[in-house]
Amino acid sequence: MNRVVPWADLVATIEPVYPKAEGPGRPPVGVERMLRLHWLQQWFNRSDPAVEEAVYDSRAMRHFVGIDLGREPVPDETTICKFRHLLEAHELGQPLFTRIGEYLTKQRLQVSRGTIVDATSISAPSSTKNRQKERDPEMHQTKKGNQWYFGRKAHIGVDSQTKLIHSAAATAATVHDSQVLPELLHGQETRVGGDATYSGQREVIRQHAPRAQSFVQTKAHRQRPLSETERARNHTKSKVRAKVEHAFLVITWIFGWAKVRYRGLAKNTHWLQINCGLANLYVARRRLLAGTERTCVRRLRASHQTAGAPHEETPRPADTHRIRSGGQRRNRSPRRNVN
């Protein structure tokens, strides 16, 4: 992930609001180092003191952050907490998410004409054993099937080809999924897909994406079950709609964000936006690494041509074997059992 994240672009977004060194006191920690710590906190779902201890315990994390314990200590949990509050106070979650999207667009991972929308419930602590002796007032409960959930909802819009998240929104659990549909469309779609929760929203789709055709699954009713044709169509649509679940897989299971960590909707919205940006980098990491390797090869060839050096091809495995065997390739037949 160190080679995948656009550090320069993200640091440039935070630097205008980051404190500068003034006076003879201790200078602030570098922006990129604090951002790397914040990314580790997101990837491994760690609290402020937990990520500090993890960096002390893990050599790989220290190498990623760029800390040598022989020269300097790890930034303490108070510094990590203040950096997180700085991002939340200036609402930098959405700008960072946008910067990551622009970076992916430059890498030819553009958003196509299809969008798949979905929402998932993120649980919150329902206990009142806290300092305020009450639940989080911005979290609510909802019923899904026969199961009650208390917490909030994460709504996302995913590209139907690249599986990248291009829009995200956070609401209380009582808000219906279809009410957030306009915020999940970018307006250039030709196809919009979703589960049966978004049925009956053709006018909303037509208003915010005029050229889009609805591929939302048909909803069954108590007095009108689905026909065999409608079931077959839903089965075909679900093969494409399932791509949105891959993004939730990364966020909730790989990053471990199945429960909210902070009180209030604003902090958790910031957490969602950052997670969506990092989930896009995680999903596209192999394609980004392949593009980086091709760029390095092109630069190396260009430097050889500029210096006037002849281009040497990398020997193939067969040529390497011929060189090692003194210029003559041996014909090795497979061993046969004598018995």
C-alpha positions, 0 to 999 in steps of 0.5 A: 500500500505504500506504493499505491497511496498518492502521498503527495496529493493527500499531504497537499490537501492537509498542509494548509490547515496543519500547524506550522513551527513557530517559536523555539518550542518543539516543532510539530510532527510531519504531515505525511508521518501523521497521515501514515499513522492515521491510515494504519488506524483506519486499516487495522481499526485501532483506537488512538492508544492502540495504534501507538502500541501497535507501532511500538510492537510491529517493525513493519508498521514502524518501517511504513511510518518511517520511525527509527526508535533509536532516534525518535519515539512514536507520536503519543496517543494525544498527538494522534487524537489531535490530528484526527480532530484536526481532520474532522474539524476542517471536514477533510474526509470528503476532500481526501476521498475526492483526491483519491478519486482524481488519482485513480482517474489519472491512472485510467481507472475512470468511473463508467456509466453504471452505478450500483447503490446499496446501504448497510447497517453499522452497529453502535453500542446500545448500553447506557453504562457511560459517562452521559448515562444514555445512548448516542442521541444521533444513533437510532434503531431499525428492524430488518426482517425480524432482527432489530439493529441500533446504530447508523447506515452507510450508503455508497454508490459503486461503479459497475465495472471497476467496483470503485466507490464514487459517492458515500453518505452516512445517516441514522439507521431509521432513514430509508435507503431510497431517501439517500439515492440522489446523493449516490448518483453522479448524473452521467449514468446510463444504468442504475442498479440496486436491490428491491429496496430502491424499487419505485424510484424511477422518477428520482433516477430520471430526475438526477440521471436523465439518461439512466435506465433502471435495473433495480430488482423487482420487489415482491408484495404480500398479495402479489408474489413474483412470477417466474419471469420476474425471478429470472430477471432479478437473478440476472440483475443480482449478478451485477448488483453483487459487486457493491457487496465487495466494497462492503466486504473490504470496509466491514470485514477486512478493515474491521469497521463493523461497529462505530468507534465514535459518538456522533454522526459527524465523526463517523461520516468522516470515518466512512469517507476515509474508509471508502477512499482507502477501500478504492485503493485496496480494490485497485492496488494490483492494477495500480502496481502493474501500472507503476511497474510499466511506468518504471520500465518505460522510464528505464528504457528512455534513460538508456536511449538518452544515454546512447546505451544499447538496450539489453533484453532480460534473458529468458529462463531458457537462455539463462540455463544455456549460459549456466551450462556452458553454452550447451543446453542439456536435454534432461529427460524425466526420471522413470521408475525402474521398478 
